[in-house]
Amino acid sequence: MKELMQSLREASIKAINESDNPESIEALRVKYLGKKGELTAILRQMGKLTPEERPVMGQLANQLRAEIEEAIELRKTILSKAILEKQLEAETVDVTLPGEAQPIGHKHPMYNVLDQIKDIFIGMGFEIVDGPEVELADYNFTKLNIDEGHPSRDWTDTFYFTEDGRILLRTQTSPMQVHAMETKSLPIRMIAPGRVYRKDEVDATHSPMFHQIEGMVIDKGVTMADLKATLNLVVEKIYGDHFPFTEPSCELDIQCHKCGGKGCPTCKGEGWIEVLGAGMVHPKVLSGCGIDPDVYSGWAFGMGLERLAMGEYKITDLRLIFENDVRFLEQF
């Protein structure tokens, strides 16, 4: 039996030292030390020994088990270190290699135009104001002299939250003009950019959600000439002299950038695209906000930001601005 143990010692240590992966070491542990392993098979022969031989053979068996277990742990450590070194070698970063260019985002073309417009108006002494997109009909319509029965208040044109029509998604940023007149000291020079909502059918120049820039000046002696000069300056700074425009008494149009005024689907055959409406502030609106119309006058305008961006970047379909197709946005 002693010879069997010596033979097992030599065979097991040799096999363990020659193993080259953790799986084979585990298989050897089961083979030699498992419940049905070779050492267990030898120990089953202990019953044939004399009482004097059993303690001696038991001690030798325990010593052999310990040697095999120690050999297994040592081999595991060696293999783990070798595997780690191989992994580190494979994952080594060559710092001399050029790095891979990582694409980075940039500002949306529409907001590039918005920033231009903000800079122009700030340079003229205007203040940038912001307000809620969920608004009261009183501010969105009534205080702007848009009475009940006006087409823009119809349920087919406006997104209402309540059955009584008191709360809605704002259809314009003009309510901020009323808020400004009610809360700010005179004179007032402000613009209010932001999202607005109308039940428009989606096409090349319309969307149910779009952006407006409403502006207003309230001061003594404000005239239509001031309005014209301001709007001319803004449009010229954005577009240069390439885009003619109409007198700004009520509407300002730019020549269609796609057809050059000949008429096409983008401009619906008209050759022109409306970008803003403008005019003098109604005395009734001033009075409703606590401003004496005999002392102060004012003018206001509302720009369509998407259409300005279309003209600036020669975009032929407004829907491209909202689709967020990276192939489109990477061009700007």
FIMI-600300 format. One record per atom (N, C-alpha, C): residue in three letters; x, y, z. Coordinates in steps of 0.02 Angstrom, whole numbers, plus 50000, padded with zeros to 5 digits. Layout:
<recs>
AlaXYZ;...
</recs>
This chain:
<recs>
Met500414994050000;Met500005000050000;Met500435006350000;Lys501015005650034;Lys501465011350036;Lys501735012649966;Glu501855007149929;Glu502095007949861;Glu501565011249816;Leu500925009649828;Leu500385012749789;Leu500365020249801;Met500465022149864;Met500455029349880;Met501035032949848;Gln501625029849849;Gln502215032949819;Gln502115033749744;Ser501825028549713;Ser501685028849641;Ser501185034349625;Leu500665035049669;Leu500165040249658;Leu500475047149666;Arg500935047949716;Arg501275054249727;Arg501645056349665;Glu502045051949636;Glu502455053649578;Glu502015055349517;Ala501495051249506;Ala501065052349447;Ala500665058749453;Ser500395060149513;Ser499965066049521;Ser500365072549517;Ile500945072849551;Ile501355078949550;Ile501585080349479;Lys501775075049441;Lys502005075949372;Lys501435078649329;Ala500835075749337;Ala500265077849296;Ala500065085049312;Ile500075086749377;Ile499885093549397;Ile500385098649369;Asn501025097149374;Asn501535101849350;Asn501525102749274;Glu501255097749239;Glu501225098149166;Glu500575101049140;Ser500085102149184;Ser499435104949163;Ser499535112149140;Asp499135114149090;Asp499245120849061;Asp498625125349063;Asn498105123349099;Asn497515127749105;Asn497135125949169;Pro496755130549196;Pro496385129449259;Pro495895123649255;Glu495605122449196;Glu495125117049188;Glu495455110149199;Ser496045109349171;Ser496395102849178;Ser496615101749250;Ile496785107049286;Ile496975106349357;Ile496375104049398;Glu495795106749385;Glu495205104749421;Glu495045097449407;Ala495145095449344;Ala495015088449327;Ala495495083749364;Leu496125085949372;Leu496615081849409;Leu496445081549483;Arg496185086949512;Arg495985086849582;Arg495435081749594;Val494955081649548;Val494415076649554;Val494695069649545;Lys495155068849499;Lys495435062249484;Lys495805059349543;Tyr496185063649577;Tyr496615060949631;Tyr496305061549700;Leu495915066949712;Leu495675068149781;Leu494915067849787;Gly494555066649734;Gly493825066449737;Gly493575060249773;Lys492915060049785;Lys492615054449821;Lys492735047849786;Lys492795048149721;Lys492935042049683;Lys493645042249655;Gly494065046549685;Gly494745047349660;Gly495215041749679;Glu495835042249654;Glu496315036849664;Glu496545036349737;Leu496615041949771;Leu496825041549841;Leu496275038149883;Thr495645039749869;Thr495095036549905;Thr495085029049892;Ala495245027149831;Ala495255019949814;Ala495785016349854;Ile496365019649864;Ile496895016449903;Ile496695015749976;Leu496365021150002;Leu496175021050073;Leu495655015750087;Arg495265013650037;Arg494775008350049;Arg495105001650067;Gln495755001250053;Gln496114994950068;Gln496394994850140;Met496245000050178;Met496495000450247;Met496234994650290;Gly495644992050271;Gly495354986550311;Gly495784980250309;Lys496204979550260;Lys496634973650255;Lys497254974150299;Leu497374980150326;Leu497984981150366;Leu497884978950438;Thr498444977850471;Thr498424976150542;Thr498304982550582;Pro498064981950643;Pro497954987950684;Pro498574992250692;Glu499154989250692;Glu499764993050699;Glu499924997050636;Glu499754994250576;Glu499924997550512;Glu499445003250494;Arg498825002950520;Arg498325007850499;Arg498515015150517;Pro498745016650578;Pro498935023650592;Pro499505026150548;Val499965021750534;Val500535023750492;Val500295025450422;Met499875021050393;Met499625022150325;Met499155028250323;Gly498775029350377;Gly498335035250380;Gly498725041650379;Gln499295041750416;Gln499715047750417;Gln500025048950349;Leu500245043550317;Leu500535044250249;Leu500005046850199;Ala499385044450206;Ala498845046550161;Ala498695054050170;Asn498675056250234;Asn498555063350246;Asn499115067650219;Gln499725065250227;Gln500295068950201;Gln500265069350125;Leu500065063850092;Leu500015063750019;Leu499465068549995;Arg498905068450031;Arg498355073050012;Arg498595080350016;Ala498955081850070;Ala499195088750079;Ala499685090650024;Glu500125085950004;Glu500605087449951;Glu500265088649884;Ile499745084549869;Ile499385085449806;Ile499005092149806;Glu498685093849862;Glu498325100149866;Glu498795106049859;Glu499385105649890;Glu499885111049886;Glu500125111849814;Ala500235106049780;Ala500465106249710;Ala499925109449665;Ile499295107749680;Ile498745110649640;Ile498715118249649;Glu498755120749712;Glu498715127949725;Glu499305131649694;Leu499895128649698;Leu500485131749668;Leu500425132349593;Arg500155126949562;Arg500075127049489;Arg499545132149468;Lys499005132649508;Lys498495137649493;Lys498785144649494;Thr499205146049544;Thr499505152649550;Thr499955154249490;Ile500355149249470;Ile500805150149413;Ile500405151449349;Leu499875147449339;Leu499465148249278;Leu499095154849278;Ser498835156949335;Ser498475163249339;Ser498935169149322;Lys499545168949346;Lys500015174149332;Lys500195174249257;Ala500275168249228;Ala500435167849157;Ala499855170549114;Ile499245168749135;Ile498665171049097;Ile498605178649101;Leu498725181449161;Leu498695188649170;Leu499215192249128;Glu499825189549128;Glu500365192649088;Glu500205192449014;Lys499915186848992;Lys499725186248921;Lys499165191348904;Gln498695192048950;Gln498145196748939;Gln498405203948937;Leu498845205548983;Leu499125212348984;Leu499525213748922;Glu499885208748898;Glu500275209648837;Glu499825210848777;Ala499265207048775;Ala498795207748719;Ala498435214448720;Glu498325217048782;Glu497955223348788;Glu498395229448795;Thr499035228548784;Thr499495234248789;Thr499315239648739;Val499295245848762;Val499145251548719;Val499795254548695;Asp499855255048630;Asp500435258348601;Asp500305265848599;Val500615269448646;Val500465276648652;Val500745280648593;Thr501145277448551;Thr501415281048493;Thr500935280948434;Leu500415276548438;Leu499935276248382;Leu499475282348384;Pro499285284948326;Pro498825290648325;Pro498145288548352;Gly497815292948389;Gly497165291548418;Gly496615291548365;Glu496085287948380;Glu495505287948335;Glu495075294148347;Ala494915297448294;Ala494505303448300;Ala493805301648325;Gln493585305048377;Gln492925303948405;Gln492455309448382;Pro491895307548352;Pro491425312748330;Pro491125316348390;Ile491085322848386;Ile490785326748440;Ile490185330648412;Gly489725331948456;Gly489125335448435;Gly489255342848426;His488775346148397;His488805353448390;His488105356248392;Lys488055362648395;Lys487405365948404;Lys486965364848343;His486315363848356;His485825362948302;His485805369248259;Pro485735368448192;Pro485725374448148;Pro485205379548168;Met484635377348193;Met484115382048213;Met484355386448271;Tyr484715383348318;Tyr484945387148375;Tyr485555391448358;Asn485915389748305;Asn486425394348280;Asn486105400848258;Val485555400348221;Val485195406348198;Val484905410048258;Leu484635406448306;Leu484355409748365;Leu484885413748402;Asp485485410848408;Asp486025414448442;Asp486215420748404;Gln486225420348337;Gln486355426348297;Gln485845431748311;Ile485205429748312;Ile484675434648323;Ile484715437648393;Lys484855433448443;Lys484925436048511;Lys485485441148515;Asp486055439548484;Asp486625444148485;Asp486445450848453;Ile486075450648398;Ile485875456748363;Ile485445461048409;Phe484935457948439;Phe484475461848480;Phe484795464248545;Ile485215460048575;Ile485575462148636;Ile486005468248620;Gly486315468148561;Gly486715473748539;Gly486315480148531;Met485655479548521;Met485215485448514;Met484865487148580;Gly485085483748634;Gly484805485448700;Gly484185481648719;Phe484035476148685;Phe483445472148702;Phe483615467248758;Glu483105465348796;Glu483165460448849;Glu482855453848825;Ile483155448148843;Ile482895441548825;Ile482465439148883;Val481825437448870;Val481385435048923;Val481115428248904;Asp480905424548954;Asp480635417848944;Asp480015417048987;Gly479585412248968;Gly478975411249006;Gly478675404448993;Pro478085403049022;Pro477785396449019;Pro477505394748950;Glu477565388348932;Glu477265386048869;Glu476535384248879;Val476335382548940;Val475635381648957;Val475385388348984;Glu474905391248949;Glu474715398148962;Glu473965398848971;Leu473755404449000;Leu473055406149006;Leu472825409448942;Ala472205407848921;Ala471925410948861;Ala471895418448869;Asp471825420848931;Asp471795427948944;Asp472425431448919;Tyr473015428248930;Tyr473645431148907;Tyr473785429548834;Asn473605423648813;Asn473755421548745;Asn473315425248693;Phe472705427048714;Phe472235430148667;Phe471945436748692;Thr471565436548747;Thr471145442248767;Thr471545448648777;Lys472085448248816;Lys472485454248831;Lys472885456548771;Leu472895452548717;Leu473215454548655;Leu472695457048604;Asn472095458548630;Asn471555461248588;Asn471295456148537;Ile471355449748554;Ile471075444448512;Ile470455441848547;Asp469875444348528;Asp469255442948564;Asp468965436148546;Glu468465434148585;Glu468095427948571;Glu467815428248500;Gly467845422548466;Gly467615422348397;Gly468155423148345;His468745425448366;His469295426048318;His469515419048296;Pro469665418148231;Pro469835411448205;Pro470405408048243;Ser470885411948267;Ser471465408848301;Ser471275405648367;Arg470685407348394;Arg470465404448457;Arg470055398048446;Asp469945396248385;Asp469535390448370;Asp469875384048395;Trp469455379148415;Trp469715372748440;Trp470095368848387;Thr469965370348325;Thr470315366848270;Thr471015369748258;Asp471165375348290;Asp471815378648280;Asp472265378548341;Thr471975377448400;Thr472335378148463;Thr472275371948506;Phe472805370248542;Phe472815364648588;Phe472585366948657;Tyr471965365348675;Tyr471695367248740;Tyr471745361448790;Phe471845363248853;Phe471865358248907;Phe471195357548942;Thr470805362748943;Thr470175362748980;Thr469585363948933;Glu469015361248952;Glu468425361848910;Glu468185369048904;Asp468325373148956;Asp468105380048952;Asp468595384448913;Gly469135381448888;Gly469605385248846;Gly470035390248884;Arg470105389348949;Arg470485394148989;Arg471245392748987;Ile471425386348980;Ile472135384448983;Ile472315381048918;Leu472905382848891;Leu473095380248825;Leu473845380148818;Leu474075376648766;Leu474765377248745;Leu474815383748705;Arg475285388048723;Arg475305394648692;Arg475395394048616;Thr475035398148580;Thr475085398248507;Thr475585403248482;Gln475865407148527;Gln476355412248510;Gln476725414048574;Thr477295417348568;Thr477635419748628;Thr477435426848646;Ser476925429448612;Ser476665436148627;Ser476425436948699;Pro476165431648732;Pro475965432548802;Pro476525435448845;Met477155434148827;Met477705436848865;Met477735444448859;Gln477465447148804;Gln477435454448798;Gln476965457348850;Val476395453848859;Val475915456148909;Val476225455548979;His476535449848994;His476855448949059;His477375454449071;Ala477755456149018;Ala478265461349025;Ala477955468149039;Met477415469749003;Met477085476149013;Met476785476749083;Glu476565471049111;Glu476265471149177;Glu476775471349234;Thr477375469049220;Thr477855468249276;Thr478485472549270;Lys478655474849210;Lys479285478449201;Lys479175485949198;Ser479695489449216;Ser479675496749213;Ser479765499149141;Leu479455504749124;Leu479525507649058;Leu480165511849055;Pro480475512348996;Pro480285509248932;Pro480475501848930;Ile480185498248882;Ile480295491048875;Ile480575489648806;Arg481095485748804;Arg481365483148741;Arg481525475748754;Met481155471248726;Met481225464148742;Met481065459748682;Ile481365453648684;Ile481165448348638;Ile481055442048679;Ala480595437948657;Ala480415431748692;Ala480445425848644;Pro481005422348640;Pro481045416348597;Pro480775410248634;Gly480485405548597;Gly480245399448629;Gly479805395348585;Arg479625389348610;Arg479185384748573;Arg478465386948577;Val478105386148522;Val477395387548519;Val477045381748483;Tyr476385381448490;Tyr476015375548467;Tyr475365377748431;Arg475265375048372;Arg474645376248335;Arg474465369848297;Lys473835369048284;Lys473595363048249;Lys473695363848173;Asp474315364548153;Asp474475365148082;Asp474625358348052;Glu474445357347990;Glu474645351347953;Glu475385351747937;Val475735346147944;Val476455346047931;Val476585346347857;Asp477005351247836;Asp477235351547767;Asp477915354847766;Ala478135357147708;Ala478815359747701;Ala478945366047742;Thr478415369847760;Thr478515375947798;Thr478065376447860;His477725370947880;His477275371047937;His477395365047983;Ser477265366048048;Ser477325360648097;Ser476885362448156;Pro476575357448189;Pro476165358948248;Pro476565361548308;Met477215360448307;Met477645363348358;Met478215366848321;Phe478315373148337;Phe478855376848305;Phe479095382248354;His479565386448333;His479855391448376;His479715398448350;Gln479565402848395;Gln479445409848377;Gln479905414348417;Ile480025420248390;Ile480365425548427;Ile479915431648424;Glu479575432948479;Glu479145438848483;Glu479555444548513;Gly479475450548484;Gly479845456248510;Gly479395462248518;Met479605466948561;Met479185472648575;Met479605478448600;Val479405484448581;Val479695490548609;Val479125495048632;Ile479135497248694;Ile478645502048721;Ile479045507948748;Asp478925513748719;Asp479295519748739;Asp478905525848715;Lys479135531648732;Lys478825537748709;Lys479045539148637;Gly478555540748595;Gly478715542848526;Gly478935537248480;Val478765530848495;Val478935525248451;Val478515525648387;Thr478835524648330;Thr478485525348266;Thr478605519148222;Met478235518948167;Met478325513548118;Met479015513948087;Ala479305519848083;Ala479975520448055;Ala480485516748097;Asp480395517048165;Asp480845513248209;Asp480775505848197;Leu480155503548188;Leu480025496448175;Leu480365494248111;Lys480275498248058;Lys480575496447993;Lys481335496247998;Ala481625501148030;Ala482355501348035;Ala482625495348074;Thr482285493548128;Thr482515487848168;Thr482475481348129;Leu481895480148097;Leu481805473848060;Leu482275473448000;Asn482365479147966;Asn482845479247910;Asn483545477247934;Leu483745480047991;Leu484405478548017;Leu484485471148034;Val483975468148066;Val484005461148085;Val484065456648023;Val483615457747975;Val483615453547915;Val484255454347875;Glu484495460447869;Glu485115461547831;Glu485705458147864;Lys485725458247931;Lys486285455047966;Lys486265447447959;Ile485675444747956;Ile485615437447949;Ile485745435247877;Tyr485425438747829;Tyr485445436447760;Tyr485885440547714;Gly486085446447734;Gly486455450747687;Gly485955454047640;Asp486195456347582;Asp485765459947534;Asp485445455347483;His485545448847489;His485285444147437;His484535443247441;Phe484235444347500;Phe483515443047509;Phe483125449547515;Pro482755451747463;Pro482325457547469;Pro481745456047516;Phe481425461147542;Phe480855460047585;Phe480355465747578;Thr479745464447600;Thr479195469247591;Thr479215474647644;Glu478815479647637;Glu478725484647689;Glu478455481147752;Pro478725482747810;Pro478545478847870;Pro477925481447907;Ser477445484147871;Ser476855486747905;Ser476455481247939;Cys476435475347910;Cys476065469847942;Cys476405463047930;Glu476855462447881;Glu477155456047866;Glu477825457047832;Leu478295452747848;Leu478945453047815;Leu479085446247784;Asp479235446247720;Asp479365440147683;Asp480075440147657;Ile480365434247649;Ile481015433647615;Ile480915429947550;Gln481315431647502;Gln481275428247438;Gln481465420947447;Cys481095416547415;Cys481225409347423;Cys481935407547403;His482295404347448;His482995402747436;His483075396847389;Lys482535393047378;Lys482585387347334;Lys482485389247261;Cys481985393447248;Cys481825395047178;Cys482015402147158;Gly482245406147207;Gly482435413047191;Gly481845417447172;Gly481255415647195;Gly480665419747181;Gly480245417347123;Lys480435411947091;Lys480055409547033;Lys479435405647052;Gly479445402647112;Gly478885398547133;Gly479065391147133;Cys478965387747190;Cys479135380747197;Cys478735377747255;Pro478785371147267;Pro478415368147323;Pro478585371047391;Thr479225373047401;Thr479415375647466;Thr479035382047483;Cys478955386547433;Cys478595392847445;Cys477875392447421;Lys477655386447405;Lys476975385347380;Lys476815389447318;Gly477325390247276;Gly477235393647212;Gly477215401247215;Glu477305404047275;Glu477255411347282;Glu477905415047271;Gly478465411447277;Gly479115414747269;Gly479365418047332;Trp478935418547383;Trp479105421847446;Trp478905417447505;Ile479265418247560;Ile479105414547622;Ile479025419647678;Glu478455419447711;Glu478335424047767;Glu478765421947826;Val479105426747856;Val479525425347915;Val479305429247976;Leu478915434547968;Leu478675437948027;Leu478095442648010;Gly477695443848062;Gly477175449048059;Gly477365454448108;Ala477175460648093;Ala477375466248136;Ala476885471948131;Gly476895476448179;Gly476475482248177;Gly476475485948243;Met476115491448245;Met476075495448306;Met475635491948358;Val475825492648421;Val475445489648476;Val474775493448483;His474235489848485;His473575492948489;His473505496748556;Pro473235502848555;Pro473135506548617;Pro472735502648670;Lys472275498448648;Lys471885494548694;Lys472315489648733;Val472825486848700;Val473285482248733;Val473695486048785;Leu473925491948768;Leu474305496048815;Leu473885497648876;Ser473255499848864;Ser472815501748920;Ser472675495748965;Gly472575489848934;Gly472435483848973;Gly472995481849018;Cys473605484149003;Cys474185482549044;Cys474385488349089;Gly473945493449093;Gly474085499049138;Gly474555504149110;Ile474635504449044;Ile475085509249012;Ile474665514448975;Asp474805520748986;Asp474425526248955;Asp474605526748881;Pro474145525248835;Pro474295525548763;Pro474375532648737;Asp474185537648777;Asp474285544548757;Asp475005546848771;Val475345543048813;Val476035544748830;Val476535540148796;Tyr476355533648795;Tyr476805528648767;Tyr476495525448705;Ser476925523548660;Ser476725519648602;Ser477225513948594;Gly477075509448550;Gly477535503748542;Gly477405499948479;Trp477875495648462;Trp477785491048406;Trp478005484048427;Ala477745479248392;Ala477895472248409;Ala477955468148345;Phe478295462548351;Phe478375458148293;Phe478435450948317;Gly478325446248272;Gly478405439248287;Gly478755435648230;Met479345432748245;Met479735429348193;Met479645421848198;Gly479645418348141;Gly479665411148140;Gly480375408648135;Leu480635405848190;Leu481345404148192;Leu481535398848141;Glu481105393648133;Glu481265388348086;Glu481335391048015;Arg480895395647996;Arg480915398347928;Arg481535402747918;Leu481745406147971;Leu482365410047967;Leu482955405347958;Ala482945399747994;Ala483485394847987;Ala483485391747917;Met482895390547890;Met482845387947822;Met483175392647772;Gly483045399047780;Gly483355403947735;Gly484095404547744;Glu484315404247807;Glu485025405047821;Glu485435399247793;Tyr485175393047800;Tyr485555387147780;Tyr485295383847716;Lys484845387247681;Lys484575384747617;Lys484245377847626;Ile483865377047681;Ile483505370847694;Ile482835371247657;Thr482665366147620;Thr482075366347578;Thr481445363547610;Asp481525360147668;Asp480945357047699;Asp481015357647775;Leu480535361047807;Leu480565362147879;Leu480595355647919;Arg480305350347893;Arg480295344047929;Arg480985341247943;Leu481475342947902;Leu482155340647913;Leu482435343247979;Ile482205349148000;Ile482455352148061;Ile482255348048123;Phe481675344748120;Phe481415341148178;Phe481565333648176;Glu481775330848120;Glu481865323648114;Glu482485321148150;Asn482965325648164;Asn483585323848200;Asn483975318248165;Asp483965318448099;Asp484375313748060;Asp485095316248062;Val485545312148090;Val486235314248099;Val486565315948032;Arg486365312547980;Arg486645314047914;Arg486495321147892;Phe485905323547912;Phe485715330447897;Phe486085335347942;Leu486085333948007;Leu486365338548055;Leu487115339348049;Glu487465334048025;Glu488195334448018;Glu488415339347964;Gln487955341747924;Gln488125346447870;Gln488245353547897;Phe488055354647959;Phe488075361547985;Phe488595362448039;
</recs>
